[in-house]
Every structure is written in C-alpha cells, then in structure tokens.
Amino acid sequence: MANAQNKNTKTAAVLFTVVAGMVGLSFASVPLYKLFCQVTGLGGTPGVEVTAPETATDIDFKVRFDANTSPSLPWQFKPLQREIKLKLGEEKLAFYQAINTSNSTIVGTSTFNVTPLKAGQFFVKIDCFCFTEQVLQPGESIDMPVSFYIDPAIYEEANTRDVTTITLSYTFYPVDEPEAKVSESVTMSASGKKG
C-alpha cells in the first residue's frame, strides 16, 4: 500500500513538472521565437545592428517600401519614397508617414517583414519605429525614419546571390489600451451604467 502511494506521488510530481514546464515554455515561446527569427532571418525578419559596415561594396541594390494598415485603424500610412538604390553595405535612411484621419486620439504600433524571405537576415536595421507605440491626435501626422543597410554577405550565399531587390513592408495595427478600458469601466460603473 505504501509502495503504491509512493508511486502515485512520484507520478503526480513528474506530471506536475511536465505541465509546469509546458506552461513556462508557452510564455517564453514568443520572445524565443522573435530572437530566433532575428538571429536566423527566418520569416523575413531583418537583423538589427548599431552601425553599418565601414565600407560599402560597388554592387548595386534596390530596396522597395510597402505600407499596410489594419482595417480597424483609421490612419493613412505610406512610405515617403517607393524605392531607394544603394550599394551593399551602404547605410540609408527612409521615411514612412502616418496620419490619424479620425476624430479621436489613437495609439498604433507596427510590425514588419522583408521579402523575399530568404533575404531577411541580410536586411539589417540600425534604427526603426517598429513595435514602438505611436500616439496620434485627431488629424496629426508623423514621419517615422528607418535606418538600414544590406549586408554584403548576401552575395556570398549561393541561395541569395540572385536577389537584387528587397521589399520592406510595415503594417500598422491599433493598440488596445487596458488602462483606458479599466478606467472607462470604473467611470461607467460609478455612474450606474453597465460597462
């Protein structure tokens, strides 16, 4: 009897450890996946650096710019240039513009992608507005810079030697503000309305 109870206790401990590990991995999966994509360039995720290389090559390259907005975000969002020509390793600066076309203050944030996907690891951002919350008042506009370069190693890889153009695409989404919703609920409850 004591032996069976001991076995059950061990089984319960193992199962608890497995479940706790799975829960822990589920919380860590998003940041780990983001880190993995940045390191490997998987899914068109660009690398991130502080500065461009000391010298650029003489190889010509093009970067095109694309802008998208979630249907639930009443903003106009566009690149201020459609295309930039540069040399591999040369640092360049591009701008996107967002305009709040609504009658209320709205917070938005953007995600990005690079195509072709196989070239993502060679598109290196030095500075960018992605994942940063942008607060725009009604009718307000903002110009947002992106500083980048194309790593010359793109021509050292057989898989990417044929790439001569990269497209950088951003998509803006509205940011839900939990604090504002909580305070709105409290105000409605205090006034006797259901929130």
LUMTOR-87734 format. One record per residue: residue in three letters; y, x negated, z negated of N, C-alpha, C in turn. Coordinates in steps of 0.2 Angstrom, whole numbers, padded with zeros to 4 digits, m for minus. Layout:
BEGIN
atom aa Ala; nnorth Y; neast X; nup Z; canorth Y; caeast X; caup Z; cnorth Y; ceast X; cup Z $
...
//
This chain:
BEGIN
atom aa Met; nnorth m0006; neast m0004; nup 0000; canorth 0000; caeast 0000; caup 0000; cnorth 0006; ceast m0004; cup 0000 $
atom aa Ala; nnorth 0006; neast m0009; nup m0004; canorth 0012; caeast m0014; caup m0005; cnorth 0013; ceast m0018; cup 0002 $
atom aa Asn; nnorth 0007; neast m0020; nup 0005; canorth 0007; caeast m0023; caup 0011; cnorth 0010; ceast m0019; cup 0017 $
atom aa Ala; nnorth 0008; neast m0013; nup 0017; canorth 0011; caeast m0008; caup 0022; cnorth 0018; ceast m0007; cup 0021 $
atom aa Gln; nnorth 0021; neast m0007; nup 0015; canorth 0028; caeast m0006; caup 0014; cnorth 0032; ceast m0012; cup 0015 $
atom aa Asn; nnorth 0029; neast m0018; nup 0014; canorth 0032; caeast m0024; caup 0016; cnorth 0033; ceast m0025; cup 0024 $
atom aa Lys; nnorth 0027; neast m0022; nup 0027; canorth 0028; caeast m0022; caup 0035; cnorth 0033; ceast m0018; cup 0037 $
atom aa Asn; nnorth 0033; neast m0012; nup 0034; canorth 0039; caeast m0007; caup 0036; cnorth 0046; ceast m0010; cup 0035 $
atom aa Thr; nnorth 0047; neast m0013; nup 0029; canorth 0053; caeast m0016; caup 0028; cnorth 0055; ceast m0022; cup 0033 $
atom aa Lys; nnorth 0050; neast m0026; nup 0035; canorth 0051; caeast m0031; caup 0040; cnorth 0053; ceast m0028; cup 0047 $
atom aa Thr; nnorth 0049; neast m0023; nup 0049; canorth 0050; caeast m0019; caup 0055; cnorth 0057; ceast m0016; cup 0055 $
atom aa Ala; nnorth 0059; neast m0013; nup 0049; canorth 0066; caeast m0010; caup 0049; cnorth 0071; ceast m0015; cup 0049 $
atom aa Ala; nnorth 0070; neast m0021; nup 0046; canorth 0075; caeast m0026; caup 0046; cnorth 0076; ceast m0029; cup 0053 $
atom aa Val; nnorth 0070; neast m0030; nup 0057; canorth 0071; caeast m0033; caup 0064; cnorth 0074; ceast m0028; cup 0068 $
atom aa Leu; nnorth 0073; neast m0021; nup 0068; canorth 0076; caeast m0016; caup 0072; cnorth 0083; ceast m0016; cup 0070 $
atom aa Phe; nnorth 0085; neast m0016; nup 0064; canorth 0092; caeast m0016; caup 0062; cnorth 0096; ceast m0022; cup 0065 $
atom aa Thr; nnorth 0093; neast m0028; nup 0065; canorth 0096; caeast m0034; caup 0068; cnorth 0097; ceast m0033; cup 0075 $
atom aa Val; nnorth 0092; neast m0030; nup 0079; canorth 0092; caeast m0029; caup 0086; cnorth 0098; ceast m0024; cup 0088 $
atom aa Val; nnorth 0098; neast m0019; nup 0084; canorth 0103; caeast m0014; caup 0085; cnorth 0110; ceast m0017; cup 0084 $
atom aa Ala; nnorth 0111; neast m0020; nup 0078; canorth 0117; caeast m0024; caup 0077; cnorth 0119; ceast m0029; cup 0082 $
atom aa Gly; nnorth 0114; neast m0032; nup 0085; canorth 0116; caeast m0037; caup 0090; cnorth 0118; ceast m0034; cup 0096 $
atom aa Met; nnorth 0115; neast m0028; nup 0098; canorth 0117; caeast m0024; caup 0104; cnorth 0124; ceast m0021; cup 0103 $
atom aa Val; nnorth 0126; neast m0019; nup 0097; canorth 0132; caeast m0016; caup 0096; cnorth 0137; ceast m0022; cup 0097 $
atom aa Gly; nnorth 0136; neast m0028; nup 0094; canorth 0140; caeast m0033; caup 0094; cnorth 0141; ceast m0036; cup 0101 $
atom aa Leu; nnorth 0136; neast m0036; nup 0105; canorth 0137; caeast m0038; caup 0112; cnorth 0141; ceast m0033; cup 0116 $
atom aa Ser; nnorth 0140; neast m0026; nup 0115; canorth 0144; caeast m0021; caup 0118; cnorth 0151; ceast m0022; cup 0117 $
atom aa Phe; nnorth 0153; neast m0024; nup 0111; canorth 0161; caeast m0026; caup 0110; cnorth 0163; ceast m0032; cup 0113 $
atom aa Ala; nnorth 0158; neast m0037; nup 0114; canorth 0160; caeast m0044; caup 0117; cnorth 0159; ceast m0044; cup 0124 $
atom aa Ser; nnorth 0156; neast m0039; nup 0127; canorth 0155; caeast m0039; caup 0134; cnorth 0161; ceast m0039; cup 0139 $
atom aa Val; nnorth 0166; neast m0035; nup 0137; canorth 0172; caeast m0035; caup 0141; cnorth 0175; ceast m0042; cup 0141 $
atom aa Pro; nnorth 0177; neast m0045; nup 0136; canorth 0180; caeast m0051; caup 0136; cnorth 0176; ceast m0057; cup 0139 $
atom aa Leu; nnorth 0169; neast m0057; nup 0137; canorth 0165; caeast m0062; caup 0140; cnorth 0164; ceast m0061; cup 0148 $
atom aa Tyr; nnorth 0164; neast m0055; nup 0150; canorth 0164; caeast m0054; caup 0157; cnorth 0170; ceast m0056; cup 0161 $
atom aa Lys; nnorth 0176; neast m0055; nup 0158; canorth 0183; caeast m0057; caup 0160; cnorth 0183; ceast m0064; cup 0161 $
atom aa Leu; nnorth 0181; neast m0068; nup 0155; canorth 0180; caeast m0075; caup 0155; cnorth 0176; ceast m0078; cup 0160 $
atom aa Phe; nnorth 0170; neast m0075; nup 0161; canorth 0165; caeast m0077; caup 0166; cnorth 0168; ceast m0076; cup 0173 $
atom aa Cys; nnorth 0171; neast m0071; nup 0175; canorth 0174; caeast m0070; caup 0181; cnorth 0180; ceast m0075; cup 0182 $
atom aa Gln; nnorth 0184; neast m0076; nup 0177; canorth 0189; caeast m0081; caup 0178; cnorth 0187; ceast m0088; cup 0180 $
atom aa Val; nnorth 0181; neast m0090; nup 0176; canorth 0178; caeast m0097; caup 0177; cnorth 0175; ceast m0097; cup 0184 $
atom aa Thr; nnorth 0171; neast m0092; nup 0186; canorth 0167; caeast m0092; caup 0192; cnorth 0170; ceast m0089; cup 0198 $
atom aa Gly; nnorth 0176; neast m0085; nup 0197; canorth 0179; caeast m0082; caup 0203; cnorth 0175; ceast m0076; cup 0205 $
atom aa Leu; nnorth 0170; neast m0074; nup 0201; canorth 0166; caeast m0068; caup 0203; cnorth 0170; ceast m0062; cup 0204 $
atom aa Gly; nnorth 0169; neast m0058; nup 0209; canorth 0173; caeast m0051; caup 0210; cnorth 0180; ceast m0053; cup 0212 $
atom aa Gly; nnorth 0181; neast m0058; nup 0215; canorth 0188; caeast m0060; caup 0217; cnorth 0193; ceast m0061; cup 0212 $
atom aa Thr; nnorth 0191; neast m0063; nup 0206; canorth 0195; caeast m0065; caup 0200; cnorth 0198; ceast m0072; cup 0201 $
atom aa Pro; nnorth 0205; neast m0072; nup 0202; canorth 0208; caeast m0079; caup 0203; cnorth 0207; ceast m0083; cup 0196 $
atom aa Gly; nnorth 0208; neast m0090; nup 0197; canorth 0208; caeast m0094; caup 0192; cnorth 0215; ceast m0094; cup 0189 $
atom aa Val; nnorth 0216; neast m0097; nup 0183; canorth 0223; caeast m0097; caup 0180; cnorth 0224; ceast m0105; cup 0178 $
atom aa Glu; nnorth 0230; neast m0107; nup 0180; canorth 0232; caeast m0114; caup 0178; cnorth 0239; ceast m0114; cup 0176 $
atom aa Val; nnorth 0241; neast m0120; nup 0173; canorth 0248; caeast m0120; caup 0171; cnorth 0252; ceast m0123; cup 0177 $
atom aa Thr; nnorth 0250; neast m0128; nup 0180; canorth 0254; caeast m0131; caup 0186; cnorth 0249; ceast m0132; cup 0192 $
atom aa Ala; nnorth 0253; neast m0132; nup 0198; canorth 0249; caeast m0134; caup 0204; cnorth 0248; ceast m0141; cup 0205 $
atom aa Pro; nnorth 0243; neast m0143; nup 0210; canorth 0242; caeast m0150; caup 0211; cnorth 0248; ceast m0154; cup 0212 $
atom aa Glu; nnorth 0248; neast m0160; nup 0211; canorth 0254; caeast m0165; caup 0213; cnorth 0256; ceast m0165; cup 0220 $
atom aa Thr; nnorth 0251; neast m0165; nup 0224; canorth 0252; caeast m0165; caup 0232; cnorth 0248; ceast m0159; cup 0235 $
atom aa Ala; nnorth 0252; neast m0157; nup 0240; canorth 0248; caeast m0151; caup 0245; cnorth 0245; ceast m0155; cup 0251 $
atom aa Thr; nnorth 0240; neast m0151; nup 0254; canorth 0237; caeast m0154; caup 0260; cnorth 0242; ceast m0152; cup 0266 $
atom aa Asp; nnorth 0239; neast m0154; nup 0272; canorth 0243; caeast m0152; caup 0278; cnorth 0239; ceast m0146; cup 0281 $
atom aa Ile; nnorth 0235; neast m0143; nup 0277; canorth 0231; caeast m0137; caup 0280; cnorth 0235; ceast m0130; cup 0279 $
atom aa Asp; nnorth 0236; neast m0127; nup 0284; canorth 0240; caeast m0120; caup 0284; cnorth 0236; ceast m0115; cup 0281 $
atom aa Phe; nnorth 0239; neast m0110; nup 0278; canorth 0235; caeast m0105; caup 0275; cnorth 0240; ceast m0099; cup 0274 $
atom aa Lys; nnorth 0237; neast m0093; nup 0274; canorth 0241; caeast m0087; caup 0273; cnorth 0239; ceast m0083; cup 0267 $
atom aa Val; nnorth 0244; neast m0080; nup 0263; canorth 0242; caeast m0075; caup 0258; cnorth 0246; ceast m0069; cup 0260 $
atom aa Arg; nnorth 0242; neast m0063; nup 0260; canorth 0245; caeast m0057; caup 0261; cnorth 0245; ceast m0053; cup 0254 $
atom aa Phe; nnorth 0249; neast m0048; nup 0254; canorth 0251; caeast m0045; caup 0247; cnorth 0250; ceast m0037; cup 0248 $
atom aa Asp; nnorth 0246; neast m0034; nup 0243; canorth 0245; caeast m0027; caup 0244; cnorth 0246; ceast m0024; cup 0237 $
atom aa Ala; nnorth 0249; neast m0018; nup 0237; canorth 0251; caeast m0014; caup 0231; cnorth 0248; ceast m0007; cup 0231 $
atom aa Asn; nnorth 0245; neast m0005; nup 0225; canorth 0242; caeast 0002; caup 0225; cnorth 0245; ceast 0005; cup 0218 $
atom aa Thr; nnorth 0245; neast 0011; nup 0218; canorth 0247; caeast 0015; caup 0211; cnorth 0242; ceast 0020; cup 0210 $
atom aa Ser; nnorth 0240; neast 0021; nup 0204; canorth 0236; caeast 0026; caup 0202; cnorth 0240; ceast 0033; cup 0203 $
atom aa Pro; nnorth 0236; neast 0038; nup 0205; canorth 0239; caeast 0045; caup 0207; cnorth 0243; ceast 0048; cup 0201 $
atom aa Ser; nnorth 0241; neast 0046; nup 0195; canorth 0244; caeast 0048; caup 0189; cnorth 0250; ceast 0045; cup 0186 $
atom aa Leu; nnorth 0252; neast 0040; nup 0190; canorth 0258; caeast 0036; caup 0188; cnorth 0263; ceast 0037; cup 0193 $
atom aa Pro; nnorth 0269; neast 0040; nup 0191; canorth 0274; caeast 0042; caup 0196; cnorth 0279; ceast 0036; cup 0197 $
atom aa Trp; nnorth 0276; neast 0031; nup 0200; canorth 0280; caeast 0025; caup 0202; cnorth 0279; ceast 0023; cup 0209 $
atom aa Gln; nnorth 0285; neast 0020; nup 0212; canorth 0284; caeast 0017; caup 0218; cnorth 0282; ceast 0010; cup 0217 $
atom aa Phe; nnorth 0278; neast 0007; nup 0220; canorth 0276; caeast 0000; caup 0219; cnorth 0274; ceast m0004; cup 0225 $
atom aa Lys; nnorth 0277; neast m0009; nup 0226; canorth 0276; caeast m0013; caup 0233; cnorth 0278; ceast m0020; cup 0232 $
atom aa Pro; nnorth 0275; neast m0024; nup 0237; canorth 0276; caeast m0031; caup 0237; cnorth 0283; ceast m0032; cup 0241 $
atom aa Leu; nnorth 0287; neast m0037; nup 0239; canorth 0293; caeast m0038; caup 0242; cnorth 0293; ceast m0042; cup 0248 $
atom aa Gln; nnorth 0287; neast m0045; nup 0249; canorth 0285; caeast m0048; caup 0256; cnorth 0278; ceast m0046; cup 0257 $
atom aa Arg; nnorth 0276; neast m0046; nup 0264; canorth 0270; caeast m0044; caup 0266; cnorth 0265; ceast m0050; cup 0266 $
atom aa Glu; nnorth 0268; neast m0056; nup 0268; canorth 0264; caeast m0061; caup 0269; cnorth 0268; ceast m0068; cup 0268 $
atom aa Ile; nnorth 0265; neast m0073; nup 0265; canorth 0268; caeast m0080; caup 0264; cnorth 0263; ceast m0085; cup 0267 $
atom aa Lys; nnorth 0266; neast m0089; nup 0271; canorth 0262; caeast m0095; caup 0274; cnorth 0264; ceast m0101; cup 0269 $
atom aa Leu; nnorth 0258; neast m0105; nup 0268; canorth 0259; caeast m0111; caup 0263; cnorth 0254; ceast m0116; cup 0265 $
atom aa Lys; nnorth 0254; neast m0122; nup 0262; canorth 0249; caeast m0127; caup 0263; cnorth 0244; ceast m0126; cup 0257 $
atom aa Leu; nnorth 0238; neast m0128; nup 0258; canorth 0233; caeast m0128; caup 0252; cnorth 0236; ceast m0133; cup 0247 $
atom aa Gly; nnorth 0236; neast m0131; nup 0241; canorth 0239; caeast m0135; caup 0235; cnorth 0246; ceast m0134; cup 0234 $
atom aa Glu; nnorth 0250; neast m0130; nup 0238; canorth 0257; caeast m0129; caup 0238; cnorth 0258; ceast m0123; cup 0233 $
atom aa Glu; nnorth 0263; neast m0124; nup 0228; canorth 0264; caeast m0118; caup 0224; cnorth 0269; ceast m0114; cup 0227 $
atom aa Lys; nnorth 0268; neast m0107; nup 0227; canorth 0273; caeast m0102; caup 0230; cnorth 0274; ceast m0097; cup 0225 $
atom aa Leu; nnorth 0280; neast m0093; nup 0226; canorth 0282; caeast m0088; caup 0222; cnorth 0283; ceast m0082; cup 0226 $
atom aa Ala; nnorth 0280; neast m0076; nup 0224; canorth 0280; caeast m0070; caup 0227; cnorth 0283; ceast m0065; cup 0222 $
atom aa Phe; nnorth 0285; neast m0059; nup 0225; canorth 0288; caeast m0054; caup 0220; cnorth 0285; ceast m0047; cup 0222 $
atom aa Tyr; nnorth 0284; neast m0043; nup 0217; canorth 0282; caeast m0036; caup 0218; cnorth 0287; ceast m0032; cup 0214 $
atom aa Gln; nnorth 0288; neast m0026; nup 0217; canorth 0294; caeast m0021; caup 0214; cnorth 0290; ceast m0015; cup 0212 $
atom aa Ala; nnorth 0292; neast m0013; nup 0206; canorth 0290; caeast m0006; caup 0203; cnorth 0296; ceast m0002; cup 0202 $
atom aa Ile; nnorth 0296; neast 0005; nup 0204; canorth 0302; caeast 0009; caup 0202; cnorth 0299; ceast 0015; cup 0199 $
atom aa Asn; nnorth 0302; neast 0017; nup 0193; canorth 0300; caeast 0023; caup 0190; cnorth 0303; ceast 0029; cup 0193 $
atom aa Thr; nnorth 0300; neast 0034; nup 0197; canorth 0303; caeast 0039; caup 0200; cnorth 0303; ceast 0046; cup 0196 $
atom aa Ser; nnorth 0301; neast 0045; nup 0190; canorth 0300; caeast 0051; caup 0186; cnorth 0306; ceast 0052; cup 0181 $
atom aa Asn; nnorth 0307; neast 0057; nup 0177; canorth 0312; caeast 0059; caup 0173; cnorth 0311; ceast 0056; cup 0166 $
atom aa Ser; nnorth 0306; neast 0053; nup 0165; canorth 0304; caeast 0050; caup 0158; cnorth 0302; ceast 0043; cup 0158 $
atom aa Thr; nnorth 0302; neast 0040; nup 0152; canorth 0300; caeast 0033; caup 0151; cnorth 0293; ceast 0032; cup 0152 $
atom aa Ile; nnorth 0291; neast 0028; nup 0156; canorth 0283; caeast 0027; caup 0157; cnorth 0281; ceast 0020; cup 0156 $
atom aa Val; nnorth 0276; neast 0019; nup 0153; canorth 0273; caeast 0012; caup 0152; cnorth 0267; ceast 0011; cup 0157 $
atom aa Gly; nnorth 0267; neast 0006; nup 0161; canorth 0262; caeast 0005; caup 0166; cnorth 0259; ceast m0003; cup 0165 $
atom aa Thr; nnorth 0253; neast m0004; nup 0167; canorth 0250; caeast m0010; caup 0167; cnorth 0246; ceast m0011; cup 0174 $
atom aa Ser; nnorth 0245; neast m0017; nup 0176; canorth 0242; caeast m0018; caup 0182; cnorth 0235; ceast m0022; cup 0182 $
atom aa Thr; nnorth 0231; neast m0021; nup 0186; canorth 0225; caeast m0026; caup 0187; cnorth 0226; ceast m0029; cup 0194 $
atom aa Phe; nnorth 0222; neast m0034; nup 0196; canorth 0222; caeast m0037; caup 0202; cnorth 0216; ceast m0039; cup 0205 $
atom aa Asn; nnorth 0216; neast m0040; nup 0211; canorth 0209; caeast m0043; caup 0214; cnorth 0211; ceast m0047; cup 0220 $
atom aa Val; nnorth 0207; neast m0051; nup 0222; canorth 0208; caeast m0056; caup 0228; cnorth 0202; ceast m0054; cup 0233 $
atom aa Thr; nnorth 0204; neast m0054; nup 0239; canorth 0199; caeast m0053; caup 0245; cnorth 0200; ceast m0059; cup 0250 $
atom aa Pro; nnorth 0195; neast m0061; nup 0253; canorth 0188; caeast m0060; caup 0252; cnorth 0186; ceast m0062; cup 0245 $
atom aa Leu; nnorth 0181; neast m0059; nup 0242; canorth 0179; caeast m0060; caup 0235; cnorth 0177; ceast m0067; cup 0234 $
atom aa Lys; nnorth 0174; neast m0070; nup 0240; canorth 0171; caeast m0077; caup 0239; cnorth 0177; ceast m0082; cup 0238 $
atom aa Ala; nnorth 0183; neast m0080; nup 0240; canorth 0189; caeast m0085; caup 0239; cnorth 0192; ceast m0084; cup 0233 $
atom aa Gly; nnorth 0190; neast m0079; nup 0228; canorth 0194; caeast m0078; caup 0222; cnorth 0195; ceast m0084; cup 0218 $
atom aa Gln; nnorth 0190; neast m0088; nup 0217; canorth 0190; caeast m0094; caup 0212; cnorth 0195; ceast m0099; cup 0215 $
atom aa Phe; nnorth 0197; neast m0099; nup 0221; canorth 0202; caeast m0104; caup 0224; cnorth 0209; ceast m0101; cup 0224 $
atom aa Phe; nnorth 0210; neast m0095; nup 0223; canorth 0217; caeast m0092; caup 0222; cnorth 0219; ceast m0093; cup 0215 $
atom aa Val; nnorth 0223; neast m0098; nup 0213; canorth 0225; caeast m0100; caup 0206; cnorth 0232; ceast m0097; cup 0204 $
atom aa Lys; nnorth 0232; neast m0093; nup 0199; canorth 0238; caeast m0090; caup 0197; cnorth 0241; ceast m0095; cup 0192 $
atom aa Ile; nnorth 0248; neast m0096; nup 0192; canorth 0251; caeast m0100; caup 0187; cnorth 0255; ceast m0095; cup 0182 $
atom aa Asp; nnorth 0258; neast m0090; nup 0185; canorth 0261; caeast m0085; caup 0181; cnorth 0261; ceast m0078; cup 0185 $
atom aa Cys; nnorth 0260; neast m0073; nup 0181; canorth 0258; caeast m0067; caup 0184; cnorth 0260; ceast m0061; cup 0179 $
atom aa Phe; nnorth 0261; neast m0055; nup 0181; canorth 0263; caeast m0049; caup 0177; cnorth 0257; ceast m0045; cup 0176 $
atom aa Cys; nnorth 0251; neast m0047; nup 0178; canorth 0245; caeast m0043; caup 0177; cnorth 0243; ceast m0042; cup 0170 $
atom aa Phe; nnorth 0241; neast m0036; nup 0168; canorth 0239; caeast m0035; caup 0161; cnorth 0244; ceast m0035; cup 0156 $
atom aa Thr; nnorth 0251; neast m0035; nup 0158; canorth 0256; caeast m0035; caup 0154; cnorth 0259; ceast m0028; cup 0155 $
atom aa Glu; nnorth 0261; neast m0025; nup 0149; canorth 0264; caeast m0018; caup 0149; cnorth 0271; ceast m0018; cup 0152 $
atom aa Gln; nnorth 0272; neast m0014; nup 0157; canorth 0279; caeast m0014; caup 0159; cnorth 0282; ceast m0007; cup 0157 $
atom aa Val; nnorth 0288; neast m0007; nup 0154; canorth 0291; caeast m0001; caup 0152; cnorth 0297; ceast 0000; cup 0156 $
atom aa Leu; nnorth 0297; neast 0006; nup 0160; canorth 0302; caeast 0008; caup 0164; cnorth 0305; ceast 0014; cup 0162 $
atom aa Gln; nnorth 0312; neast 0014; nup 0162; canorth 0316; caeast 0020; caup 0160; cnorth 0316; ceast 0024; cup 0167 $
atom aa Pro; nnorth 0318; neast 0031; nup 0166; canorth 0319; caeast 0035; caup 0172; cnorth 0323; ceast 0032; cup 0178 $
atom aa Gly; nnorth 0321; neast 0031; nup 0184; canorth 0325; caeast 0028; caup 0189; cnorth 0325; ceast 0020; cup 0189 $
atom aa Glu; nnorth 0323; neast 0017; nup 0184; canorth 0323; caeast 0010; caup 0183; cnorth 0318; ceast 0006; cup 0188 $
atom aa Ser; nnorth 0321; neast 0000; nup 0190; canorth 0316; caeast m0004; caup 0194; cnorth 0316; ceast m0011; cup 0191 $
atom aa Ile; nnorth 0310; neast m0014; nup 0193; canorth 0309; caeast m0021; caup 0190; cnorth 0306; ceast m0025; cup 0196 $
atom aa Asp; nnorth 0308; neast m0031; nup 0197; canorth 0305; caeast m0036; caup 0201; cnorth 0301; ceast m0041; cup 0197 $
atom aa Met; nnorth 0294; neast m0041; nup 0199; canorth 0289; caeast m0045; caup 0195; cnorth 0287; ceast m0051; cup 0199 $
atom aa Pro; nnorth 0287; neast m0057; nup 0196; canorth 0285; caeast m0063; caup 0200; cnorth 0278; ceast m0065; cup 0199 $
atom aa Val; nnorth 0275; neast m0068; nup 0204; canorth 0268; caeast m0071; caup 0204; cnorth 0269; ceast m0078; cup 0207 $
atom aa Ser; nnorth 0267; neast m0082; nup 0203; canorth 0267; caeast m0089; caup 0205; cnorth 0260; ceast m0092; cup 0206 $
atom aa Phe; nnorth 0258; neast m0095; nup 0211; canorth 0251; caeast m0096; caup 0213; cnorth 0251; ceast m0102; cup 0218 $
atom aa Tyr; nnorth 0245; neast m0104; nup 0219; canorth 0243; caeast m0109; caup 0224; cnorth 0236; ceast m0108; cup 0226 $
atom aa Ile; nnorth 0234; neast m0111; nup 0232; canorth 0227; caeast m0110; caup 0234; cnorth 0224; ceast m0117; cup 0233 $
atom aa Asp; nnorth 0219; neast m0117; nup 0229; canorth 0215; caeast m0124; caup 0228; cnorth 0212; ceast m0127; cup 0234 $
atom aa Pro; nnorth 0214; neast m0133; nup 0236; canorth 0212; caeast m0136; caup 0242; cnorth 0204; ceast m0137; cup 0242 $
atom aa Ala; nnorth 0201; neast m0136; nup 0236; canorth 0193; caeast m0136; caup 0236; cnorth 0190; ceast m0131; cup 0240 $
atom aa Ile; nnorth 0194; neast m0126; nup 0242; canorth 0192; caeast m0120; caup 0246; cnorth 0189; ceast m0123; cup 0253 $
atom aa Tyr; nnorth 0191; neast m0128; nup 0255; canorth 0189; caeast m0131; caup 0262; cnorth 0183; ceast m0136; cup 0260 $
atom aa Glu; nnorth 0181; neast m0138; nup 0254; canorth 0176; caeast m0142; caup 0253; cnorth 0169; ceast m0138; cup 0252 $
atom aa Glu; nnorth 0170; neast m0131; nup 0251; canorth 0164; caeast m0127; caup 0250; cnorth 0162; ceast m0124; cup 0257 $
atom aa Ala; nnorth 0156; neast m0125; nup 0259; canorth 0154; caeast m0123; caup 0266; cnorth 0154; ceast m0115; cup 0266 $
atom aa Asn; nnorth 0154; neast m0111; nup 0261; canorth 0154; caeast m0104; caup 0260; cnorth 0161; ceast m0102; cup 0262 $
atom aa Thr; nnorth 0166; neast m0106; nup 0260; canorth 0173; caeast m0103; caup 0261; cnorth 0177; ceast m0107; cup 0266 $
atom aa Arg; nnorth 0174; neast m0112; nup 0269; canorth 0178; caeast m0116; caup 0274; cnorth 0181; ceast m0112; cup 0280 $
atom aa Asp; nnorth 0178; neast m0106; nup 0281; canorth 0181; caeast m0101; caup 0287; cnorth 0187; ceast m0097; cup 0284 $
atom aa Val; nnorth 0188; neast m0097; nup 0278; canorth 0194; caeast m0092; caup 0275; cnorth 0200; ceast m0096; cup 0277 $
atom aa Thr; nnorth 0205; neast m0092; nup 0280; canorth 0212; caeast m0094; caup 0282; cnorth 0217; ceast m0090; cup 0279 $
atom aa Thr; nnorth 0215; neast m0084; nup 0277; canorth 0219; caeast m0079; caup 0274; cnorth 0216; ceast m0076; cup 0268 $
atom aa Ile; nnorth 0220; neast m0075; nup 0262; canorth 0218; caeast m0072; caup 0256; cnorth 0223; ceast m0066; cup 0255 $
atom aa Thr; nnorth 0220; neast m0060; nup 0253; canorth 0224; caeast m0054; caup 0251; cnorth 0224; ceast m0054; cup 0243 $
atom aa Leu; nnorth 0230; neast m0054; nup 0240; canorth 0231; caeast m0052; caup 0233; cnorth 0233; ceast m0045; cup 0232 $
atom aa Ser; nnorth 0229; neast m0041; nup 0229; canorth 0230; caeast m0034; caup 0228; cnorth 0231; ceast m0032; cup 0221 $
atom aa Tyr; nnorth 0236; neast m0028; nup 0219; canorth 0238; caeast m0026; caup 0212; cnorth 0237; ceast m0018; cup 0212 $
atom aa Thr; nnorth 0235; neast m0016; nup 0207; canorth 0235; caeast m0008; caup 0206; cnorth 0238; ceast m0007; cup 0199 $
atom aa Phe; nnorth 0243; neast m0003; nup 0199; canorth 0246; caeast m0001; caup 0193; cnorth 0243; ceast 0006; cup 0190 $
atom aa Tyr; nnorth 0242; neast 0006; nup 0183; canorth 0240; caeast 0012; caup 0180; cnorth 0245; ceast 0014; cup 0174 $
atom aa Pro; nnorth 0245; neast 0020; nup 0172; canorth 0249; caeast 0022; caup 0166; cnorth 0245; ceast 0019; cup 0160 $
atom aa Val; nnorth 0249; neast 0018; nup 0155; canorth 0246; caeast 0015; caup 0149; cnorth 0247; ceast 0021; cup 0144 $
atom aa Asp; nnorth 0241; neast 0023; nup 0141; canorth 0241; caeast 0028; caup 0135; cnorth 0244; ceast 0025; cup 0129 $
atom aa Glu; nnorth 0249; neast 0028; nup 0126; canorth 0252; caeast 0026; caup 0120; cnorth 0249; ceast 0029; cup 0114 $
atom aa Pro; nnorth 0244; neast 0027; nup 0111; canorth 0241; caeast 0030; caup 0105; cnorth 0246; ceast 0032; cup 0099 $
atom aa Glu; nnorth 0251; neast 0027; nup 0098; canorth 0256; caeast 0028; caup 0093; cnorth 0260; ceast 0034; cup 0094 $
atom aa Ala; nnorth 0262; neast 0035; nup 0101; canorth 0266; caeast 0041; caup 0103; cnorth 0263; ceast 0047; cup 0102 $
atom aa Lys; nnorth 0256; neast 0047; nup 0104; canorth 0252; caeast 0053; caup 0104; cnorth 0251; ceast 0055; cup 0096 $
atom aa Val; nnorth 0250; neast 0050; nup 0092; canorth 0249; caeast 0052; caup 0085; cnorth 0255; ceast 0055; cup 0082 $
atom aa Ser; nnorth 0261; neast 0052; nup 0083; canorth 0267; caeast 0054; caup 0081; cnorth 0269; ceast 0061; cup 0084 $
atom aa Glu; nnorth 0267; neast 0062; nup 0090; canorth 0268; caeast 0069; caup 0093; cnorth 0264; ceast 0074; cup 0090 $
atom aa Ser; nnorth 0258; neast 0072; nup 0088; canorth 0253; caeast 0077; caup 0084; cnorth 0256; ceast 0079; cup 0078 $
atom aa Val; nnorth 0258; neast 0074; nup 0074; canorth 0261; caeast 0075; caup 0067; cnorth 0267; ceast 0079; cup 0068 $
atom aa Thr; nnorth 0271; neast 0078; nup 0072; canorth 0278; caeast 0082; caup 0073; cnorth 0276; ceast 0089; cup 0075 $
atom aa Met; nnorth 0271; neast 0090; nup 0079; canorth 0269; caeast 0097; caup 0081; cnorth 0265; ceast 0101; cup 0075 $
atom aa Ser; nnorth 0261; neast 0097; nup 0071; canorth 0258; caeast 0100; caup 0065; cnorth 0263; ceast 0102; cup 0060 $
atom aa Ala; nnorth 0268; neast 0097; nup 0059; canorth 0273; caeast 0099; caup 0054; cnorth 0277; ceast 0105; cup 0056 $
atom aa Ser; nnorth 0278; neast 0106; nup 0063; canorth 0282; caeast 0112; caup 0065; cnorth 0278; ceast 0118; cup 0065 $
atom aa Gly; nnorth 0271; neast 0118; nup 0064; canorth 0267; caeast 0123; caup 0064; cnorth 0263; ceast 0125; cup 0070 $
atom aa Lys; nnorth 0264; neast 0120; nup 0075; canorth 0261; caeast 0121; caup 0082; cnorth 0255; ceast 0117; cup 0082 $
atom aa Lys; nnorth 0250; neast 0119; nup 0085; canorth 0244; caeast 0115; caup 0086; cnorth 0245; ceast 0109; cup 0091 $
atom aa Gly; nnorth 0242; neast 0103; nup 0089; canorth 0243; caeast 0098; caup 0094; cnorth 0237; ceast 0096; cup 0097 $
//
